[in-house]
Amino acid sequence: MLFLLSFFSEKQTSAQTKDQIVDLIWQGLGGKQGWNEARYFMFSCKSNLNKTLSREHAYIWDRNTGNCRFEGTNEQEQKIIALFNTENNKGRAFVDNKTINNSDSAALLISSIINAFNTETFWLFPPRNLTESSLLTVKEAELIGSVRYNVIEIRQSPTDSAEFRTKIYIDTNTGRIFQWQTLDEGGYIKYNFVTSDFKDVGGGLTLATTFTDTNDGFFIKFPIVSALINVESDKFSKP
């Protein structure tokens, strides 16, 4: 009986509430201030996960207005620029600084770029998805090696594809996210991304910039990530 009481008491004291876990995530990110004060972000991405945009590409994003600039190249080595808004998903696309006049081609390109943006920022910017406690489900903490991790699960659909589940492992001491597991409909692990290369991107905001899938060798890397103080307005209106 004493053992049972001790067991249940330990489980209750070790369990974390959603709000406590959100606070822990903010701790791992360097606190709320860096995120709250950062309006503009410039970042580049290179990944073998996205076959449509497999080459390194870059964004400048105004978090307040949703305005965003994309720059990359296509298979023909042509320069691709897209100016779009992440709130209304509307935008314009240019090839070698010339407007794509075919509306269907432009819409298809804009859609693929917006999907890429949503997917890539899902990993890069945890505050976009993990700091709203109502979205989280708290799971039982797990021990990996000698480190104890709080585990949460979220259901997200960052693109137009079907909703998926993600399990996230958070270091109970540092608050840093160690591992993201994306689960398929049957609950099997589709991707198991381990984080690395944490960087202060400005104002104390600390982000993981490399995600490596230990199952199949996929990777998502963000070689450049920086919070900017100012951005010329032309960046969001002219190629």
C-alpha positions, -999 to 999 in steps of 0.1 A, spaced: 0 0 0 28 23 9 45 15 -24 13 23 -43 9 57 -26 45 65 -32 41 56 -69 10 76 -75 25 106 -56 56 105 -77 36 104 -109 15 134 -98 45 155 -88 64 147 -119 35 154 -143 36 188 -159 6 209 -168 3 224 -202 11 259 -189 42 246 -172 54 230 -203 47 261 -223 68 281 -198 96 255 -202 95 258 -240 99 296 -236 128 290 -213 145 269 -240 139 296 -265 156 322 -244 124 338 -231 94 356 -246 110 389 -250 132 380 -280 102 366 -299 78 394 -290 103 421 -300 113 404 -333 91 417 -362 112 407 -392 131 375 -399 155 366 -426 162 329 -430 174 304 -456 165 267 -458 180 236 -475 163 202 -472 161 169 -490 126 165 -477 109 189 -502 114 176 -537 98 207 -552 121 232 -535 152 210 -529 177 239 -535 186 263 -509 161 292 -508 155 322 -486 128 343 -470 123 377 -455 92 377 -433 73 405 -416 56 387 -387 32 416 -380 17 420 -415 24 385 -429 42 399 -459 69 376 -471 96 376 -498 109 343 -513 141 340 -533 154 308 -549 163 292 -582 146 265 -604 161 236 -622 169 258 -652 190 281 -629 165 309 -633 159 332 -604 126 328 -587 110 355 -565 76 354 -549 60 381 -529 31 368 -509 12 372 -477 11 344 -451 -23 355 -438 -44 356 -470 -21 333 -491 -22 358 -520 9 367 -540 28 373 -572 56 353 -587 86 363 -609 111 344 -630 143 364 -637 125 395 -624 97 391 -650 61 385 -639 46 351 -646 16 361 -667 1 326 -668 -23 327 -639 -24 289 -634 14 286 -634 18 315 -611 -9 302 -587 8 267 -587 42 282 -579 28 305 -552 10 276 -536 40 254 -535 61 282 -520 35 290 -493 33 253 -484 71 252 -481 71 283 -459 44 269 -436 62 235 -433 97 251 -427 85 276 -402 67 248 -384 101 234 -375 121 266 -372 98 287 -351 82 268 -322 64 299 -309 41 296 -339 27 263 -328 39 252 -293 32 282 -271 -6 279 -272 -14 255 -244 -49 246 -259 -31 229 -288 -10 206 -267 -17 171 -252 7 162 -224 21 127 -225 40 107 -199 76 119 -195 103 97 -210 139 89 -202 163 88 -231 198 79 -219 203 98 -187 181 127 -197 145 131 -188 121 147 -213 87 161 -211 66 148 -240 38 167 -257 17 159 -288 1 183 -312 -21 179 -342 -12 202 -370 -18 207 -407 9 233 -417 1 228 -454 -29 218 -475 -22 182 -468 -39 161 -442 -35 168 -405 -7 149 -387 4 142 -352 38 153 -338 54 142 -306 79 166 -291 105 158 -265 115 187 -243 145 186 -220 131 190 -184 162 210 -174 169 233 -203 136 235 -220 152 229 -254 134 207 -278 155 176 -284 133 156 -308 103 158 -331 85 127 -341 60 129 -369 34 101 -367 14 86 -395 -23 77 -392 -15 44 -376 7 60 -350 40 48 -365 70 71 -366 73 86 -401 101 110 -393 123 112 -362 140 146 -363 168 153 -337 177 190 -333 211 206 -332 230 238 -340 211 260 -316 218 297 -324 209 330 -308 192 347 -338 189 380 -321 176 395 -289 183 362 -270 159 342 -291 176 307 -294 165 284 -322 175 249 -334 187 253 -370 194 217 -380 169 188 -379 182 154 -388 159 124 -393 175 94 -376 152 70 -396 159 77 -432 185 105 -433 163 133 -442 174 167 -431 161 203 -428 188 229 -423 186 267 -418 220 280 -426 210 316 -421 185 328 -394 184 363 -382 159 386 -365 161 420 -383 153 454 -369 142 470 -401 135 459 -437 129 482 -467 93 481 -477 103 475 -514 114 440 -504 77 430 -501 65 449 -532 92 447 -559 112 418 -573 
